[in-house]
Amino acid sequence: MRNIVLALALTLAALSTVALWTWVNATTALLPLIAFVSYVRVYTPMKRLSPQAVTVDSLCSAVPSLVGWAALAADNMSAAHKGQIWSLYERAYRDIGMHLADAAELVKKYPYILVFGDGQGIFAFIAMAKTPYGYRLSATGHDGEKPSRKAIIVKHIELLESEGYYAALSGDMEERVRRSNIENVKDPQTLEKVFGSKIRILEDGAFLKEIGDLGWKKKALYGKPIL
């Protein structure tokens, strides 16, 4: 039985490492592997000898948060994944106006990217920027398929209901969010604090925001920025 359990543990560790390396990035794959080895080879024997074993245990317990950071940070993505995201961005914004020049500018301006994918590659993404008020959902893209569109909308709604996430929305995405009974932020002081002098406030919380060469666009603020 002991050998069976050991074989199962090693198999799962190997498969998860390969999956994360292939579909996410090397950093995301190596962090849990290091935690696994440290827990089994360092913490487990050490806890019989010294109370300092809890230090190793604490470090291993912190790894999941690091894995989340490594998976989300755009700088850790492979060139192939960045290329896939850029293709989705081009598809989404080509007809309505692209305010970014290339994939390098996208990941630089929005360094936190939540991706949706499978064994065939990335089929949708949400790009975010960290601000003093939380994470601003700034750009999205998908392959046009119904499951991809649904995944983006569901995740938007989930994030916008969470503290520290917000977005300036318009068009179809705004309509979908409103259908989920999420109201836009109407307080002028909040709008001015989040966007500063870069907007022109209209009625009912709507505002005009200048977006690069695209000019002034009408939007509304949704979510829960930290003030």
ChimeraX attribute file (.defattr): number of C-alpha atoms within 10 A of each C-alpha:
attribute: neighborCount
match mode: 1-to-1
recipient: residues
	/A:1	6
	/A:2	7
	/A:3	8
	/A:4	9
	/A:5	10
	/A:6	10
	/A:7	12
	/A:8	12
	/A:9	12
	/A:10	13
	/A:11	12
	/A:12	11
	/A:13	16
	/A:14	13
	/A:15	11
	/A:16	15
	/A:17	19
	/A:18	16
	/A:19	14
	/A:20	17
	/A:21	15
	/A:22	14
	/A:23	20
	/A:24	22
	/A:25	20
	/A:26	18
	/A:27	17
	/A:28	24
	/A:29	22
	/A:30	16
	/A:31	17
	/A:32	20
	/A:33	16
	/A:34	12
	/A:35	20
	/A:36	17
	/A:37	13
	/A:38	16
	/A:39	20
	/A:40	11
	/A:41	11
	/A:42	15
	/A:43	21
	/A:44	14
	/A:45	12
	/A:46	16
	/A:47	14
	/A:48	9
	/A:49	10
	/A:50	10
	/A:51	9
	/A:52	11
	/A:53	17
	/A:54	13
	/A:55	11
	/A:56	17
	/A:57	17
	/A:58	12
	/A:59	12
	/A:60	19
	/A:61	13
	/A:62	11
	/A:63	18
	/A:64	14
	/A:65	10
	/A:66	15
	/A:67	17
	/A:68	11
	/A:69	15
	/A:70	21
	/A:71	24
	/A:72	21
	/A:73	18
	/A:74	23
	/A:75	16
	/A:76	18
	/A:77	21
	/A:78	14
	/A:79	12
	/A:80	11
	/A:81	18
	/A:82	20
	/A:83	16
	/A:84	17
	/A:85	28
	/A:86	21
	/A:87	17
	/A:88	21
	/A:89	25
	/A:90	19
	/A:91	16
	/A:92	18
	/A:93	15
	/A:94	11
	/A:95	8
	/A:96	9
	/A:97	13
	/A:98	17
	/A:99	14
	/A:100	16
	/A:101	10
	/A:102	15
	/A:103	18
	/A:104	16
	/A:105	12
	/A:106	20
	/A:107	21
	/A:108	12
	/A:109	15
	/A:110	21
	/A:111	18
	/A:112	23
	/A:113	24
	/A:114	18
	/A:115	22
	/A:116	15
	/A:117	13
	/A:118	8
	/A:119	8
	/A:120	7
	/A:121	16
	/A:122	22
	/A:123	22
	/A:124	24
	/A:125	24
	/A:126	21
	/A:127	25
	/A:128	26
	/A:129	17
	/A:130	15
	/A:131	13
	/A:132	11
	/A:133	16
	/A:134	17
	/A:135	23
	/A:136	22
	/A:137	25
	/A:138	16
	/A:139	17
	/A:140	20
	/A:141	23
	/A:142	26
	/A:143	18
	/A:144	13
	/A:145	10
	/A:146	9
	/A:147	13
	/A:148	18
	/A:149	16
	/A:150	12
	/A:151	15
	/A:152	21
	/A:153	17
	/A:154	13
	/A:155	13
	/A:156	21
	/A:157	19
	/A:158	13
	/A:159	18
	/A:160	21
	/A:161	15
	/A:162	12
	/A:163	14
	/A:164	19
	/A:165	23
	/A:166	26
	/A:167	23
	/A:168	20
	/A:169	19
	/A:170	16
	/A:171	9
	/A:172	10
	/A:173	15
	/A:174	20
	/A:175	11
	/A:176	16
	/A:177	21
	/A:178	14
	/A:179	10
	/A:180	10
	/A:181	9
	/A:182	15
	/A:183	15
	/A:184	21
	/A:185	19
	/A:186	18
	/A:187	11
	/A:188	16
	/A:189	10
	/A:190	16
	/A:191	21
	/A:192	14
	/A:193	11
	/A:194	19
	/A:195	14
	/A:196	11
	/A:197	11
	/A:198	13
	/A:199	19
	/A:200	16
	/A:201	19
	/A:202	14
	/A:203	8
	/A:204	12
	/A:205	18
	/A:206	22
	/A:207	21
	/A:208	16
	/A:209	19
	/A:210	13
	/A:211	13
	/A:212	11
	/A:213	10
	/A:214	11
	/A:215	9
	/A:216	14
	/A:217	12
	/A:218	17
	/A:219	21
	/A:220	22
	/A:221	24
	/A:222	24
	/A:223	24
	/A:224	20
	/A:225	23
	/A:226	15
	/A:227	10
